[in-house]
Amino acid sequence: MRNKAKLIKKINEICNCDKNQYCLLKEILSCSHNDPRFFIQIKVIEMFKWEQSEKIGKDIGWDEAHKEWVCLGYARKFAEIYADAEADSEENEVSAEEIYKKIISE
């Protein structure tokens, strides 16, 4: 999963922009990291941030979302689930949505 095409696919999922459109965030991410695991965890934390913000009726912000993510043990769960998924097979890649559902349901 470490090849450039899969890395770009994950960056496009995170950025939610047209793959043919210039995106500053996409440029920053592609230059700063080369591991899809990082991008998947950012996307999963974004889902958590959105869900928690909806529950309380206001945006909790990235800092608070990240702190809660770690304090609730979700970062550890993410690492375990991601490692298991990567060990299974590169062809059967697990999406950020599937990982998030597994983390929250445990």
N, C-alpha and C positions, 0 to 999 in steps of 0.2 A: 504494500500500500504506500510505499515511500516514493513512488514515481511522480513526476511532475504533473501528469494529467489528473491523477487522483487528488493531488494537492490543490490544483486549480479548481477542481470540482467542489471541494470542501470550502474553499475561499468564496466561491460564487454562492454557495448555500448560506454562508454567514452574512455576506454583504447584501443579499436579496436585490441585486441590481442586474440589469441586462448584461450578459456576458460580453457583448460587443461594445458596451458603453464604458467610457472611462470612469473610474471610481477611485477616489483618493484612498479610502479605507482599504480597498482591494490591493492597491499598490503598496501601502504600508505593510499590510499583513504578508504579502508575498515576498517582501524584502526582509522582513524581520524574523520570520519563522519558517521552518521547513518540515514541521511535523503536523500531520492532520489531526492528531490527538488534541493539540492545543485548540484548533479551530472548532472541533466538535464540542469540547468542554465549554468554550465561550458561548456557543449556540445553546447548549443545555442550560447554562446559567442564565442566559437571556430568557429562556422559557420560564425558568423559576422566578426570575425578577418580574416578569409580566404577570404570572399567576399570583404571586404574593402582593403585587401592587393592586390587582383587581380585588383581592380579598379585603384590603384595608381602605380601598377607595382613593389611593394616591400613589404616585410613583415613589418606590422605596430607594431608587438610585442604585448604581452599580456597586458602590462601596458596601452598602448595607446588604445587598443581595449576595455579594461575595462572602461577607462575614457570616451571614446565616448559612450559606452553602457549606462552608467549612465547619462551622459549629454544629450543624445538624448531622455531620458525618457524610454528607452527600459527595464531597470530594473523594473520600476514601472509597465509597461505593462506586463512583464513576470509574476510578482507577481499576477496581476489580472487574467491573462489567466490561470495560474497554479491553482489558488484557484478555479476558475470556473470549470476547468477540474476535479479537485479532488472532488469537491462537486457533480458533475454529477454522477460519478460512478467509482468504482475501476476496474470494468470489462472493461470499455471503456476507458482505459488508453490512454492519448494523448502522442504522441512521441515528441521528441525534434525537429524533422523536422517540424511537424505540428505547434508546438508552434512558431518556428522561422518564418514560413510563415505568421502566424497571426500577429505577432509583426511587421514585415516588411511591410505588406500590409495595416496596419492601418495608 
